[in-house]
Amino acid sequence: MTYLLKRIALFLVVLVICQTIVAQDTIRFRTMFWNVENLFDTLPDSIKNDSEFLPESIRHWNTKRFKKKINDVARVIIATGEWEAPALVGLCEVENDNVMKHLTQYSALKEQGYRYIMTNSPDIRGINIALLYQRDRFKLLNYQSINVIPDRPDRSPTRDILYVCGLLPTKDTLDILLVHFPSRTGGVKETEPYRLNTAKQLKSLADSIISVREHSQLLIMGDFNDYPTSKSIAKVLNATIPSDTIKACKLYHLLANKAAKNRDYGSHKYKGEWKLLDHIIVSGNLLSNENFSTGIKKADVVRLPFLLEEDNAYGGYQPYRTYRGMKYIGGYSDHLPVYADFNMILTY
């Protein structure tokens, strides 16, 4: 009898071990961000200055070009996902709901089951930020379009910050902040105060989320119109290269290390120089969480061959954009997308 009990006990131990092994599964969770360069529809907006992208405008933006742009954006998103479309896709320079409905319902993305949320910014041109998400991999809990308050009354309004909160398949909460900082048009130094002001308000939001939520996991993505070493990122956000010691409440830049080591590394090219304007920044908890962790090797700029064209002026390659000046050339964008992979451990 004792022998039989020992055999049963041994069998149960083996069964528990096997169930534990089978019950865990590691899956890839890819996020991406892309400035799609002026994704406008062809309809006039009575309260926004979108006259540049209408059929009768100097750019001759028409239905054929709009549909091509929609299909091109969908193609890039699917290609960036490789064998599985990204779970989360941040986009900037999208005009309105009509544009996003065409992208999610009348392109190849329809088969991917994306839903979207977006800002309703006071930006004069009417360009916004949007997040595409797959409901089976991200359960939306809350979102808000947060106005960036100008530092002076005479400043023009800029794009809102998009805040999104949702549940991952691990049941962890993920907080997301998507941004599109003021541009450098008019001079880098002259426009720097605009970006610093936006960065300060972004930092305040990030600090609030991290302090209020227990074990907060924060993902920040966007076109900052600044570099990893710029004041807005390096000093205001204090986002640094991840090290061996990760602090839960600190912000880490997933692409800064590659940008520092390679002078030709970037998401945008200006006068022959590649620079990183598009960034992915995370809180320390997101790097150190046992169930949702990332390797820095799996964060990068997307350099698909069809997104590039020869740079005849400076040599090498450059982003294959939609317009060169006012001339339509039928490319994708003047920015390249960026992405990051997270490994989630699911327990069944």
C-alpha positions, 0 to 999 in steps of 0.5 A: 500500500505504501508503495502504491501511495508513493507511485501516486504521489510521484505521478501527481508531482510529475503531472503538476510540473507538466501542467506548469510547463504547458500553462505558460506561453510567451508571445510577442507584443509589437508596438509601432509609431509612424508619422504618416505625413499629411494623411488628409481626406479630400473634403473641406473642413470649415473650422480648420485650414486644410485648403492645401489638401483639396482637389482644387489646391496647389497640391491637387490632392484628389480621391485617387491619391487619397485612396493610394495613401490609405492603402500604402499606410495599411501596407506598411503597418502590415509589413512592419508586423511581419508575420503578425500585425502590430498590436498597437499602432500610433499614428500622427498627421492624420486629419479626422475620423473619416481618414481613420474609418477609411484606413480601418474599414476600406483597406487591407487593415480591415482583416486585422480587426483594428479599432481606433481612438484619436485626438481632436486637437486645436491645431490650426491645420487640423492634424491629429494623433491616433492609436490603432489597437486590436481588441483581442490583445488590448482591452480599452479601458479609458482614453483622453485627448489632453490639451497642451497649454501654451506657455504664452497667450500669443502662442499658436495651439499645438497638437493634443497629447493622446492618453490611452489606458487598457488591459493586456492579455496578461491582465496587466494595465498599460498606460500609453501617451502619444505625442506630436511635438511642435515642428522646427519650422522657423528655426531650431532655437526659435521653436525650442521653447514650444517643444520644451513646454510640451515636454514639461506637460508630458513629463507631468502626465507621466509622473502622475501616472507613475505615482498614482498607479501601483506597478505602473507600466507606461509607454510613450511614443511619438514624433518629438521633432527633437533628438534623444540628446535634445533638452526636451528628452534628455533633460525635461523627460530625463529619458536615458539609455537602459542600463543593468540597473533599472529604476521602476519610476524612471523613463528609458529611451529604447532607441537612444543607444543605437542613435548614439552609436551610429551617426547614420541612424534615424527616422528622418533625413534632412540635408543628407543627415539621418536623425531620430525624431520619432521615439519610444520611451518606457517606464522602468516597470515596463522593462523589469516586469516579469510578465511583460518585458522587452529586449532592447535589440527588439526596438528599431527603425523600420527600413523596408526597402520600398519606404526608401528612395535614392538621395540624389543630392547627398547620396545614399537613401532617404524616405520615399515621401508623398510630396517633394515640395509641392510636387506629388511623387507618390511615396509613403512619408518623410518619416520612417516608422519605429517599433518595439517588441515586448515578450508577454508571458501568459499563464493559463 
